[in-house]
Structure formats: structure tokens, C-alpha cells
Amino acid sequence: MNANPIAFYAPLKSPDHDVPSGDRLMARSLISCMKASGYSVETVSQLRVRLADPFDEASNAQLLEAAEDGTHRITMAEVGSPGLLVLLPPVLEIARSYWPRAV
């Protein structure tokens, strides 16, 4: 097994979500492939950033509050010092906001 774990985050739908979807299937498949290759993979957040109505100011405010809440932030302390942060879909701005060393 590789020493540094992989931190995995799927902001549209967690691989642990109850409702089946293509996003969930893709996340589970990627995690399965990484684990089969000998990597330790940790899902680092369950926070969903998809809004039914992106113009709903109340929903936007709730999402921002949840993102700022320490229990929903991606913290590297949860997985030690990860060797890699994987986002599905790969959204660079999210990576930069949670992990400043991201490219």
C-alpha cells in the first residue's frame, strides 16, 4: 500500500450518497480503481454544492455557511498528509480554496 493517502471529494454527489446517479457511480468507480492500485483513499467531505436554483439567495447563503463550517471543510488533518487531492469533477477553484498548494 502507498504511504500517502488520496483525499477524494465529489462536490456534486458523494460516493456515499443514498440516491444512485452517474456522479455517484463515477466516484465509486474511481475510488475502486485507486484502491485496487494499492492506494488508501479517504472521502474528505460529504458537502454537496449543487443548488436546485442557483439564483435562490437563501440557498446560496446556507451553502456558503456550510462550506465555512469547520465540519464541512476539507482538512488535510482528516487524512494525514495526502499525496493527492482528487476532485470529481475536477474543479480547480475548489481545490485552491481548500488546499492552497493545489496547482
WOKAKA-V442233 format. One line per field, one symbol per residue. phi: phi as a letter, one per 20 degrees, with the letter a starting at -180 (. if undefined). psi: psi as a letter, one per 40 degrees, with the letter a starting at -180 (. if undefined). burial: # if it has 24 or more other C-alpha atoms within 12 Angstrom, else .. A space follows every 10 residues. Layout:
phi->???
psi->???
burial->???
//
This chain:
phi->.ffefdedbd feaffeffef afffffffff ffffffenee ccfeadfddf dfcfefffff fffffffefg fdffdfffcm dfeadddcff dffffffdcg fff
psi->iidhihhhhg edhieeidhi iddddddddd ddddddeeih hhheiehheh hdheehdddd dddddddehd eeihheddeb gieihhhhig hdddddddgd ei.
burial->....###### ######.... ..##..##.# #........# #########. .......... ......#... ..####.... .#.######. ...##..##. ...
//
